[in-house]
Amino acid sequence: MTILFSSFAIRGLDVSQFNGTIDWSKVTEEKCDFVIIRAGLGRVKDAKFTANWAGAKAAPGVARSPYWYLDYYSNHNKASGAYGLSDEAWGTEQGDNCWSYYKHDSADAGIVFCDIESASPSVAPAISKVWTRTQAIAKAMLIRMDERNGKFNGIYCSLDLVNKFDDWFKDRPLWVAWYNEKQTLESVLAAVRKAGWRGPVVIWQYASHGDINGDGAGDGKTFGAAYDTMDLNAMFGAAAWKVVWGVEIEEPVIEDPIVVVPEEPVTGEFESYQVTIPVLNLRTQPVVADSTLIGKLFAGNPLRISQTYLYGDYVWGRLLGQGWWCCLGEGGAVYAKKV
């Protein structure tokens, strides 16, 4: 099942030179609320940063923030001009470089996210093998970044790295990557807290395929990007927005869609089903939302289904004479079987 981009109240993109030249006239607040833009890495500015930073500024109603891809390897590479620098000096320089790329146009920028992930094995060891030095470089980079932009800057990483950080990092804002579309903002937050992160969890990067409408095809070009694939992100509400951009916004609300389905047959005919999972939710309409939940069914409960309805990956069943709905299955998974 692909998450619908529109199902998140606050949603956004992250972009770099790998998205090609972007037509920013196609990016508006109706499509997304924010964009996080790669500024660079090491001593190298992202080839599209200048254009992307200016383009995002012109996109109506779209907030922008930079991110910095941490170079945790060049000062240990004899072929690099940075070779021999201490980890602290190398991190500090990267903070200075990031600031120099956008300081002239920083008034509306949010915090900077330090992107901590493994680089290509052709240029660097796996980050897990040099984690101590990676943290030293990242710490120095963030300290300098805090000094330069006057903000409490954050971390981007995958969920499997969250519990590896030293205590010093764990109060910072977190942008977490977890490509698991069976999760929700609530379950992602719970997983991050279980991993020991104390600071505000602000953004969930939930996919990189760019598919915003669940049809199986990437939609990056609808945002003006050169390619269909694109990173998709959701924000953890108005409080997270204030952490990143320092301003208050009203808590946005997603209105549940009204699904128009055919009238229930009046013949009284039905098909018999039986619940096959421990708990199956009973809903007022064939839409997964907190507001549609009215009860629970349990394993073994019999069902009289007067009609079925396919909505996205979900197969819904209407209970005879009651107008209530339950999900019979999704994406090949069976929640209630015909008997």
Disulfide bonds with the S-S distance in Angstrom:
none
